[in-house]
Amino acid sequence: MDIFDLKKLLEEEMKNILSSDFSITITDTSTVPSITDSDITFPNLDTKSQKAKRIETCILYIDIRKSTELNLSHKPITLTRLYSSFVRSMAKAAEFYGGKVRNIIGDRLMVVFDRENCYKNAVNTAILLNSLATRILNKHFKNNEVKCGIGIDYGKMLVSKAGIRKNGADNTPYKSLVWLGRPANIASKLTDLANKTIINEISYQYPYIVEGYYYRRLKEWGWYDVEIEQFLNKNLKKELETRTEQYDYRPVYRHSDDNFQTFFLNTKTKSESSSIETSPILMTKEVYDGFVRENPDADSIKNGWWKKQDDSLLEGYDIYGGDVYFKAFD
């Protein structure tokens, strides 16, 4: 097969899958599907059909902060031990409250929960993983440099099977479940934001006065930037009040015995920065409210350990977070 044959084949497959007579059957479920689920199939180009599932539940992501810096600062043997310990321990701990690990990419794990008690199980899993990371894993690194971010959201997700069938050792890497929907996206974003110092740069324009003086004796101009309030204090308010628009660039001239003066409005761009410290565990308000309903007597609720995060953290969402761990790990 040459490249032209490949192009023709792929175009034909896409055309078949995207055609209106290709049927997709979606089954609702309350339990977490697996790759072997018979109700989730690859696209079948012969029967022009595919099966998928839909689940409404909580999804959790966890990964290591500053993994690139760790890669640069540690030897390969140390890194291998770190990632092996991290993935193995987090995957086992994720199952303690019924979580199902459904994806592992590098240092990031995705955990999905059955619908029943999913809020309580997801948040308790987050606390358990945070306890494990901060109280056990990090003890083996003298600079306390291993930090993790955890994000949780709730909602409907479509679960389909993607990839192609392969024979032999390549069979597994070429196929996987794909989790489509807002909750997976938001939980992943919260994981990226968790346990960080986020710097926000804000740029805005503000008006100021450019004043020019022509000094007759020196036969040269002098130009000066003057704040508007300072300028008004120089008894030139009447000239500015004659302007009808916010930024009017027409110059105003004034004469005196010794010099010639002009001034006009201009704008400058000013930048300011602010920082936000985020918690290791972040969750949407829907997850927080659900956790309160399902587990109102939890220590983290009674003691107020979950705090509403900065409103600018994720546009359109109220986010709650905390550095919560189980006392058994002290």
Secondary structure, 3 states (H helix, E strand, C coil): CCHHHHHHHHHHHHHHHHCCCCEEEEEEECCCCCCCCCCCCCCECCCCEEEEEEEEEEEEEEEECCHHHHHHHCCHHHHHHHHHHHHHHHHHHHCCCCCEEEEEECCEEEEECCCCCHHHHHHHHHHHHHHHHHHCHHHHCCCCCCCEEEEEEEEEEEEEEEECCCCHHHCCCCEEEEEECHHHHHHHHHHHHCCCEEEEEEEEEEEEEEEEEEECCCCEEEEEEECHHHHHCCCCHHHHHCCCCCCCCCCEEEECCCEEEEEEEEEEEEEEEEEEECCCEEEEHHHHHHHHHHCCCCHHHHCCCCEECCCCCCCCCCEEEECCCCHHHC
